[in-house]
Amino acid sequence: MEMSSPKCETTDLVKNSVLYKEFLAEREEILRHKWIESEKAGQDIGFERALLDWIVKYRSTWRSDRTRQPRTDSPG
C-alpha cells in the first residue's frame, strides 16, 4: 500500500482548487496580452507592464465574461 505524503496531498489540493485554476487562466491571458503588445512594440514589454496594462484595460470584462460562462474541469 503506497501512502502519499502530506506535501503531495497539499499540492494536489491547491492544483485542483478553483482559485488556483482562476489564477492560471488569468496568468495565461496576461501572457497572451504581453505577447500581443510586445509584437506591436517590436520589443519585449515585460511582464509587469503587460500585467498593469491588462488589469486596467481588460480584467473586469474578462472576469465578467468568465462568470457568465459555465465552468468545466477540462483545460482550454
N, C-alpha and C positions, 0 to 999 in steps of 0.2 A: 504494500500500500504506500503510494507516494503522497507525501504531505507537502503542500505549498507553504512557502514562508510568509509571515505576516507582511513583509515588504512587498512581495509579489502580489498578494491579495489587495493591498492598498493601491498599488499601481494599476491593477486591473479595475478596481472600483473607480479610480479617478478617470482612467481612459474611457470607461463606459458611462460616465456621468454626462448629463445634458449640458451642464455648464462647460465642461471641457470640450465637448463637441461644438458648442457655440463659439468658444474661443478659437478652435481650429478653423471653423468656417469663416469667421471674421478675419483671422490672420491670412487666410487664402485670398480673400477679397483685397486686403491691403497689399499683399504681394503682387496681385494682378494689377492693381492701380499703380504700384511702383513701377512695374514693367512698362505699362502704357505711357505713363508720364516721363519715364526715362527715355523711351523711344522718341517722344515728342521733343524732349530737350536735347537729344543727341548725346546724352551722358547719364550716368547713374545718379539719380537724385537722392539716394539714400533712404533707408527705412524710416527714419524719424520724420523727414519731410513728407514722405508718402503717407505715413500714419496720420500726421496732423491734417494734411490736406484732405484725406479720405474722411476723417472724422467730421471735419467742418462741412464738407460738401455732400457726403453720401451716407453716413452712418444711420441717421434717423430714418431715412427712406428704406435703407437696406433692412433695418430691424423691423420696421412696419411690414414690409413685404414678407419677411420670414415668419412673422407671427400669423399672417393670413394663410400661409401655405401649410398643408398637412405635413407632419414630420414623418420621416421614415428612418429606419435603422441602417439602411444601406447607404454607402457613400455615394456622392455625386448627385 
